[in-house]
Amino acid sequence: MGNITIERSKTPKKKPDQNNLGFGNYFTDHMFIMDYTEGVGWHDPRIIPYQPLMMDPATMVFHYGQAIFEGLKAYKAQNGGILLFRPHRNMARVNISNDRLCIPPIDVDFGVEAIKTLVSLEKDWIPQAEGTSLYIRPFIISTDPYLGVRPSRTYKFIIILCPVGAYYPEGINPVKIYIENKYVRAVKGGIGFAKTPGNYAASLKSQVEAQEKGYTQVLWLDGVERKYVEEVGTMNVFFKIDGKVITPSLEGSILAGITRDSSIALLKHWGVPVEERRISIEEIYQAHQEGKLEEAFGTGTAAVISPIGSLNWNDNIIAINNEQTGPISKRLYDTITGIQCGKIEDLFGWTVLVD
C-alpha cells in the first residue's frame, strides 16, 4: 500500500463553537483516501484537503449500493494526549462488512495507521468541552462506471472527521423509543450484521413516522415472527430484568456493536449477571407488568450509552425506572467515557494512543 502522502490545505476552515456542535454538521480540513484496482490491490494512500468527489453518474455505488462504513471517535485525554477507543475492532468489522458486500479487505493495522495519521494531522479539531469528541467515519464505495449488477472492480477507501457533541438531543437523559411492528429492516441471512448504507435506508420510513409521533428512535423486532427484540436503529439494546441484564444475541440480523461488547465486558467485570439471548417483546412487557423491568438502555459509538425512559408497543406505554437514568446506565456511561478520555484506568487495553 505504500507510505501515506500528505497534501496540506492552504485554506483552513474556522473551527466551530465546540459548545454547539450537534452531530454530523462540521468537517475538518483534510481527508484520507486510497484506491483499489483489480489486479493491483489497494494503492496510493494519501491525505488531501477535504473536498467533493468527482464521480461519473454511472458510478456503481449510486445504483447498486455496494458500500460499507464505520464509526469511531478520538478523544483529547486529560494529559493532553489523543486516544482512540478500540480502533482495531472497528477495522476488523470493516472486513466483516467487506466480505458480505464483496469488497476487497483492508489490512487492519494499515487502516488504524491511516486513522492515526489523519487524526494526528487534525488534532486541533478535537473538541474538549464535556461530552464532545472527534467522530471518525471510514467508508468504502464501489467506483466502476458501469450499469449492471456485479461487484465493482475499483473502490475508494475514505476517512473523514467530524467534531461532535451528543448524538441525541437528550444526551444522557432517557429517550423515548417506538417499537416497530409494521416495517422490517433485516432478517437472518441478509445484511443486517454488516455496517452498510442499505440497512439505514431501510430504517428511514419507520424512523420518520416514529419521530412524527414524538419518539427519538425505533426498536426493531425480528423480521420473521415480529416477536423478538433486535436493535434500535443506531444502537444495540439492553434490559435489566429482576437483577439480570439481557441483550439480544447476535444471530446474523443485528450489528455486533463494539460499545455493546465493551458494556458486556464491564458488566461481567463488575459481577452483574449478563445474558445474550433471544428476548421477546412479550417477555419485556410482562416484566414491566410485574415490576421487574428495572432499566433499559442502548449502546453505540455515537451515543455511547443512551438510557431508555419509555417504550411504545402497540400503544402500550412501558415506562422504565420512572423515566429516569438508571444506575447501570450511568455507571456504564461514566466508565466508558472515562476510559475513552483517560480519566479512568483502562484495565482492558481498549485505548490506543495517537499522539
HUMO-V874922 format. One line per field, one symbol per residue. ss: DSSP state (a for helix, b for strand, c for the rest). psi: psi as a letter, one per 30 degrees, with the letter a starting at -180 (. if undefined). burial: I if it has 16 or more other C-alpha atoms within 10 Angstrom, else O. Layout:
# HUMO-V874922
ss: ???
psi: ???
burial: ???
This chain:
# HUMO-V874922
ss: ccccbbcccccccccccccccccccccccbbbbbbbbcccbbbbbbbbbcccccccccbaaaaaccbbbccbbbbbcccccbbbbcaaaaaaaaaaaaaacccccccaaaaaaaaaaaaaacaaacccccccbbbbbbbbbbccbccccccccbbbbbbbbbbbccccccccccbbbbbbccccccccccccccccaaaaaccaaaaaaaaaccccbbbbbccccccbbbbbccbbbbbbbccbbbbccccccccccaaaaaaaaaaaaccccbbbcccbaaaaaaaaacccbbbbbbbbcccbbbbbbbbbbccbbbbcaaacccaaaaaaaaaaaaaaccccccccccbbbcc
psi: flljlkjkkfiklkkljffheakgfkkafllkkklkkkfeaklhklklkkllkjkkfgkeefefgjllllkllkkjlegflkkljhfeeeeeeefeeeefghkklkkeeeeeeeeeeeeeegfffjlglkglljkkjklkkkgkjkjkjlklfllkkkklkjklbkekffbfkklkkkjkgelkellkfbgfflikeeeeeffeeeeeeeefggkelkkkllfdfhekkdllegllkkkjjhfkkkkkljgfflkikeeeeeeeeeeeefgkkkkjlkklfeeeeeeeeggfjflkllkleefdkjkkelkjjhgjkjkkhghlkleeeeeeeeeeeeeeggfkkjffhekkke.
burial: OOOIOIOOOOOOOOOOOIOOIIIOOOIIIIIIIIIIIOOOOIIOIIIIIIOOOOOOOOIIIIOIOIIIIIIIIIIIIOOOOIIIIIIIOIIIIIIIIIOIIOIIIIOIOIIIIIIIIIIIIIIOIIIIOOIIIIIIIIIIIIIIIOOOOOOIIIIIIIIIIIIIIIIIOOIIIIIIIIIIIOOIIIIOOOIIIIIIOIIOOOIOOIIOOIOOOOIIIIIIIIIOOIIIIIIIIIIIIIIIIOOOIIIIIIIIIIIIIIIIOIIIOIIOOOOOOIIOOIIIIOOIIOIIOOOIIIIIIIIIIIIIIIIIIIIIIOOOOIIIIOIIIIOIIIOIIIIIIOIIIIOOOOOOOIIIOIO
